[in-house]
């Protein structure tokens, strides 16, 4: 069984910063893409940023230049550094990972974390 455990959410004032962490644990052979998604009240879940195992990143337009995604493959951990936060960044942030359980590519499993709340006050 594989688990993703997020940490680092909380309350911050506008223009402040927060750093989210997400650690994967369990029966893991390897991890392909890792990413962060968010869901604001009354809205659907949306991509924030993703990073490949090789370090290629992509971001939602709304966070480009303010958020930075990174990962530590040795620790099976992905980070999201959030700077210049805005009230519209308020949401539950979810970690996501494409985990391979064995050397076979057919063993890949998409796993989600439980979510961590980020609240940005104006």
MARBA-3410 file (N, C-alpha, C, O; in Angstrom, 1 decimal):
122
0.8,-1.2,0.0,0.0,0.0,0.0,0.9,1.2,0.0,1.9,1.3,0.7 ~ 0.4,2.2,-0.7,1.2,3.5,-0.9,0.4,4.6,-0.3,-0.8,4.7,-0.5 ~ 1.1,5.5,0.4,0.4,6.7,1.0,1.2,7.9,0.7,2.5,7.9,0.6 ~ 0.5,9.0,0.5,1.1,10.4,0.4,0.6,11.2,1.6,-0.6,11.3,1.9 ~ 1.6,11.8,2.3,1.3,12.5,3.4,1.8,14.0,3.2,3.0,14.2,3.0
0.8,14.9,3.2,1.1,16.3,3.0,1.3,17.1,4.3,0.8,16.7,5.3 ~ 2.1,18.1,4.3,2.2,19.0,5.4,2.6,20.4,4.9,3.0,20.6,3.8 ~ 2.4,21.4,5.8,2.8,22.7,5.5,1.7,23.7,5.2,2.0,24.9,5.0 ~ 0.5,23.3,5.2,-0.6,24.2,5.0,-0.8,25.1,6.2,-0.2,24.9,7.3 ~ -1.7,26.1,6.0,-2.0,27.0,7.1,-2.6,28.3,6.7,-3.0,28.5,5.5
-2.6,29.3,7.6,-3.1,30.6,7.4,-2.0,31.6,7.2,-1.0,31.6,7.9 ~ -2.1,32.4,6.1,-1.0,33.3,5.8,-1.6,34.6,5.2,-2.7,34.5,4.6 ~ -1.0,35.7,5.5,-1.5,37.0,4.9,-1.1,37.1,3.4,-0.1,36.5,3.0 ~ -1.9,37.9,2.7,-1.5,38.1,1.3,-0.1,38.6,1.1,0.4,39.4,2.0 ~ 0.6,38.2,0.1,2.0,38.5,-0.2,2.9,37.6,0.6,4.1,37.8,0.5
2.4,36.8,1.5,3.2,35.9,2.3,3.6,34.7,1.5,3.3,34.5,0.3 ~ 4.3,33.8,2.3,4.8,32.5,1.6,4.5,31.3,2.5,4.4,31.4,3.7 ~ 4.4,30.2,1.8,4.2,28.9,2.5,4.9,27.8,1.7,5.1,28.0,0.5 ~ 5.4,26.8,2.4,6.0,25.7,1.7,5.3,24.4,2.0,5.2,24.0,3.2 ~ 4.7,23.7,1.0,4.1,22.5,1.2,5.0,21.3,0.9,5.9,21.4,0.0
4.9,20.2,1.7,5.7,19.0,1.4,4.8,17.8,1.3,3.7,17.8,1.9 ~ 5.2,16.9,0.5,4.4,15.6,0.4,5.4,14.5,0.3,6.2,14.4,-0.7 ~ 5.3,13.5,1.2,6.2,12.4,1.2,5.4,11.1,0.9,4.3,10.9,1.5 ~ 5.9,10.3,0.0,5.3,9.1,-0.4,6.0,7.9,0.4,7.2,7.9,0.6 ~ 5.2,7.0,0.9,5.7,5.9,1.6,5.0,4.6,1.2,3.8,4.7,0.7
5.6,3.5,1.5,5.0,2.2,1.2,5.8,1.4,0.2,7.0,1.5,0.1 ~ 5.1,0.5,-0.5,5.7,-0.5,-1.4,6.0,0.2,-2.7,5.2,0.0,-3.7 ~ 7.1,1.0,-2.8,7.3,1.8,-4.0,8.6,1.3,-4.7,9.6,1.2,-4.1 ~ 8.4,1.0,-6.0,9.6,0.7,-6.8,10.2,2.0,-7.4,11.4,2.2,-7.4 ~ 9.3,2.9,-7.8,9.7,4.2,-8.4,8.5,5.1,-8.5,7.4,4.7,-8.5
8.8,6.4,-8.8,7.7,7.4,-8.9,8.0,8.2,-10.2,9.1,8.7,-10.4 ~ 7.0,8.2,-11.1,7.1,9.0,-12.3,6.7,10.5,-12.0,7.4,11.1,-11.1 ~ 5.7,11.0,-12.5,5.3,12.4,-12.3,4.8,12.5,-10.8,4.1,11.6,-10.3 ~ 5.1,13.7,-10.3,4.5,14.1,-9.0,3.9,15.5,-9.2,4.4,16.3,-10.0 ~ 2.8,15.8,-8.4,2.2,17.1,-8.7,1.4,17.6,-7.5,1.1,16.9,-6.6
1.0,18.8,-7.7,0.0,19.5,-6.7,-1.2,20.0,-7.5,-1.1,20.5,-8.6 ~ -2.3,19.7,-6.9,-3.6,20.2,-7.4,-4.3,21.0,-6.2,-3.9,20.8,-5.1 ~ -5.3,21.7,-6.6,-6.0,22.4,-5.5,-7.5,22.5,-5.9,-7.9,22.4,-7.0 ~ -8.3,22.6,-4.8,-9.7,22.8,-5.0,-10.2,23.9,-4.0,-10.1,23.8,-2.8 ~ -10.7,25.0,-4.6,-11.2,26.1,-3.9,-12.7,25.8,-3.6,-13.3,25.0,-4.2
-13.2,26.5,-2.5,-14.6,26.2,-2.2,-15.6,26.5,-3.4,-15.5,27.5,-4.0 ~ -16.4,25.5,-3.7,-17.4,25.7,-4.7,-16.8,25.5,-6.1,-17.5,25.7,-7.1 ~ -15.6,25.1,-6.3,-14.9,24.9,-7.6,-14.4,23.5,-7.7,-14.3,22.7,-6.8 ~ -14.0,23.1,-9.0,-13.5,21.8,-9.2,-12.0,21.8,-8.9,-11.3,22.8,-8.7 ~ -11.4,20.6,-8.9,-10.0,20.4,-8.7,-9.2,20.9,-9.9,-9.6,20.5,-11.0
-8.1,21.6,-9.7,-7.3,22.1,-10.8,-5.9,21.8,-10.6,-5.4,21.8,-9.5 ~ -5.1,21.7,-11.7,-3.7,21.5,-11.6,-3.0,22.8,-11.2,-3.4,23.9,-11.7 ~ -2.1,22.6,-10.3,-1.2,23.8,-9.9,0.1,23.6,-10.5,0.6,24.6,-11.2 ~ 0.8,22.5,-10.3,2.1,22.3,-10.9,2.4,20.8,-10.9,1.9,20.0,-10.0 ~ 3.2,20.3,-11.8,3.7,19.0,-11.9,5.2,18.9,-12.2,5.7,19.9,-12.8
5.8,17.9,-11.8,7.3,17.7,-12.0,7.5,16.2,-12.4,7.0,15.3,-11.7 ~ 8.3,16.0,-13.5,8.6,14.6,-13.9,9.7,14.1,-13.0,10.4,14.8,-12.3 ~ 10.0,12.8,-13.2,11.1,12.2,-12.5,12.4,12.8,-12.9,13.4,12.8,-12.1 ~ 12.5,13.4,-14.1,13.7,14.0,-14.6,13.8,15.5,-14.3,14.8,16.1,-14.6 ~ 12.8,16.0,-13.7,12.8,17.4,-13.2,12.1,18.4,-14.2,12.2,19.6,-13.9
11.4,17.9,-15.2,10.7,18.8,-16.1,9.4,19.3,-15.3,8.7,18.5,-14.8 ~ 9.2,20.6,-15.4,8.1,21.1,-14.6,7.1,21.8,-15.6,7.4,22.2,-16.7 ~ 5.8,21.9,-15.1,4.8,22.7,-15.7,3.9,23.3,-14.7,3.6,22.6,-13.7 ~ 3.4,24.5,-15.0,2.6,25.2,-14.0,1.3,25.7,-14.6,1.2,26.0,-15.8 ~ 0.3,25.9,-13.8,-0.9,26.6,-14.2,-0.5,28.1,-14.4,0.4,28.6,-13.7
-1.1,28.7,-15.4,-0.8,30.1,-15.7,-0.9,31.0,-14.5,-0.2,32.0,-14.3 ~ -1.9,30.7,-13.6,-2.2,31.6,-12.5,-1.1,31.6,-11.4,-1.1,32.5,-10.6 ~ -0.2,30.6,-11.4,0.8,30.5,-10.4,2.2,30.7,-11.0,3.2,30.8,-10.2 ~ 2.3,30.8,-12.3,3.7,31.0,-12.9,4.4,32.2,-12.3,3.8,33.3,-12.2 ~ 5.6,32.0,-11.9,6.4,33.1,-11.4,6.2,33.3,-9.9,7.0,34.1,-9.3
5.3,32.7,-9.3,5.0,32.8,-7.9,5.3,31.5,-7.1,5.7,31.5,-6.0 ~ 5.0,30.4,-7.8,5.1,29.0,-7.1,6.3,28.3,-7.8,6.5,28.4,-9.0 ~ 6.9,27.4,-7.0,8.0,26.6,-7.5,7.8,25.2,-7.0,7.8,25.0,-5.8 ~ 7.8,24.2,-7.9,7.7,22.8,-7.5,9.1,22.2,-7.7,9.8,22.5,-8.6 ~ 9.4,21.3,-6.7,10.6,20.6,-6.8,10.4,19.2,-6.1,9.4,19.0,-5.5
11.4,18.4,-6.3,11.3,17.0,-5.7,12.6,16.5,-5.3,13.7,16.9,-5.8 ~ 12.6,15.6,-4.3,13.8,14.9,-3.8,13.5,13.4,-4.1,12.8,12.8,-3.3 ~ 14.1,12.9,-5.1,13.8,11.5,-5.5,14.3,10.5,-4.5,13.7,9.4,-4.3 ~ 15.4,10.8,-3.8,15.9,9.9,-2.7,14.9,9.8,-1.6,14.9,8.8,-0.9 ~ 14.2,10.9,-1.4,13.2,10.9,-0.2,11.8,10.6,-0.7,10.9,10.7,0.1
11.6,10.4,-2.0,10.2,10.3,-2.5,9.3,11.4,-2.1,8.1,11.2,-1.7 ~ 9.8,12.6,-2.1,9.1,13.8,-1.6,9.0,14.9,-2.7,10.0,15.1,-3.4 ~ 7.9,15.6,-2.7,7.7,16.7,-3.6,7.3,17.9,-2.8,6.7,17.8,-1.7 ~ 7.8,19.1,-3.2,7.6,20.3,-2.5,6.9,21.3,-3.4,7.0,21.3,-4.6 ~ 6.2,22.3,-2.7,5.6,23.4,-3.4,5.9,24.7,-2.7,5.4,24.9,-1.6
6.8,25.5,-3.2,7.1,26.7,-2.5,6.2,27.8,-3.1,6.2,28.0,-4.3 ~ 5.4,28.4,-2.3,4.4,29.4,-2.7,4.7,30.7,-2.2,4.7,31.0,-1.0 ~ 5.0,31.6,-3.1,5.4,33.0,-2.7,4.4,34.0,-3.3,3.6,33.6,-4.2 ~ 4.4,35.2,-2.7,3.4,36.2,-3.2,2.0,35.7,-3.2,1.3,35.9,-4.2 ~ 1.6,35.1,-2.2,0.3,34.4,-2.1,-0.8,35.5,-2.2,-0.7,36.6,-1.7
-1.9,35.1,-2.9,-3.1,35.9,-3.1,-4.3,35.2,-2.4,-4.3,34.0,-2.3 ~ -5.3,36.0,-2.0,-6.5,35.4,-1.5,-7.1,34.3,-2.4,-7.7,33.4,-1.9 ~ -7.0,34.5,-3.7,-7.6,33.5,-4.6,-6.8,32.2,-4.7,-7.2,31.3,-5.3 ~ -5.7,32.2,-4.0,-4.9,30.9,-3.8,-5.5,30.0,-2.7,-5.1,28.9,-2.5 ~ -6.5,30.6,-2.0,-7.1,29.8,-0.9,-7.8,28.6,-1.4,-8.6,28.7,-2.3
-7.4,27.4,-0.9,-7.9,26.1,-1.4,-7.4,25.0,-0.5,-6.5,25.2,0.3 ~ -7.9,23.8,-0.8,-7.3,22.6,-0.3,-6.3,22.1,-1.3,-6.7,22.0,-2.5 ~ -5.1,21.9,-1.0,-4.0,21.5,-1.9,-3.8,20.0,-1.7,-3.6,19.5,-0.6 ~ -3.8,19.3,-2.9,-3.7,17.8,-2.9,-2.4,17.5,-3.6,-2.1,18.0,-4.7 ~ -1.7,16.5,-3.0,-0.5,16.0,-3.6,-0.9,14.8,-4.5,-1.9,14.1,-4.2
-0.2,14.6,-5.6,-0.6,13.5,-6.5,0.7,12.8,-7.0,1.7,13.5,-7.3 ~ 0.7,11.5,-7.2,1.9,10.9,-7.7,1.6,9.6,-8.5,0.6,8.9,-8.2 ~ 2.3,9.4,-9.6,2.2,8.2,-10.4,3.3,7.2,-9.9,4.4,7.4,-10.3 ~ 2.9,6.3,-9.1,3.8,5.4,-8.4,3.9,4.0,-9.1,2.8,3.4,-9.5 ~ 5.1,3.6,-9.3,5.3,2.2,-9.9,5.6,1.3,-8.7,6.5,1.5,-7.9
4.8,0.2,-8.7,5.0,-0.8,-7.6,6.0,-1.8,-7.8,6.6,-2.4,-6.9 ~ 6.3,-2.1,-9.1,7.3,-3.1,-9.6,8.0,-2.6,-10.8,7.6,-1.5,-11.2 ~ 9.0,-3.3,-11.3,9.6,-2.8,-12.5,8.7,-2.7,-13.7,9.0,-2.0,-14.7 ~ 7.6,-3.4,-13.7,6.7,-3.4,-14.8,5.9,-2.1,-14.9,5.4,-1.5,-13.9 ~ 5.8,-1.5,-16.2,5.1,-0.3,-16.3,3.6,-0.4,-16.1,2.9,0.5,-15.9
3.2,-1.7,-16.1,1.7,-2.0,-15.9,1.4,-1.9,-14.4,0.2,-2.0,-14.1 ~ 2.4,-1.7,-13.6,2.1,-1.7,-12.1,1.9,-0.2,-11.7,1.9,0.0,-10.4 ~ 1.9,0.7,-12.6,1.8,2.1,-12.2,0.4,2.4,-11.6,-0.6,2.0,-12.1 ~ 0.4,3.2,-10.5,-0.8,3.5,-9.7,-0.8,5.0,-9.5,0.2,5.6,-9.1 ~ -2.0,5.6,-9.7,-2.1,7.0,-9.3,-2.6,7.1,-7.9,-3.6,6.6,-7.5
-1.8,7.9,-7.1,-2.1,8.0,-5.6,-2.4,9.5,-5.3,-1.7,10.4,-5.9 ~ -3.3,9.7,-4.4,-3.6,11.1,-3.9,-3.4,11.2,-2.4,-3.6,10.2,-1.7 ~ -3.0,12.4,-2.0,-2.9,12.7,-0.6,-4.2,13.1,0.0,-5.2,13.2,-0.8 ~ -4.3,13.3,1.3,-5.6,13.7,1.9,-5.9,15.1,1.8,-7.1,15.5,2.0 ~ -4.9,15.9,1.4,-5.2,17.4,1.2,-4.7,18.2,2.4,-4.8,17.7,3.6
-4.3,19.4,2.2,-3.9,20.3,3.2,-4.5,21.7,2.9,-4.4,22.1,1.7 ~ -5.1,22.3,3.9,-5.8,23.6,3.6,-4.8,24.8,3.7,-4.0,24.9,4.6 ~ -4.9,25.6,2.6,-4.1,26.9,2.6,-5.1,28.0,2.6,-6.0,28.0,1.7 ~ -5.0,28.9,3.5,-5.9,30.1,3.6,-5.1,31.3,3.5,-4.2,31.5,4.3 ~ -5.4,32.2,2.6,-4.7,33.5,2.4,-5.7,34.6,2.7,-6.7,34.8,2.0
-5.3,35.4,3.7,-6.2,36.5,4.1,-5.7,37.8,3.4,-4.6,38.0,3.1 ~ -6.7,38.6,3.2,-6.4,39.9,2.5,-6.1,41.0,3.5,-5.8,42.1,3.1
END
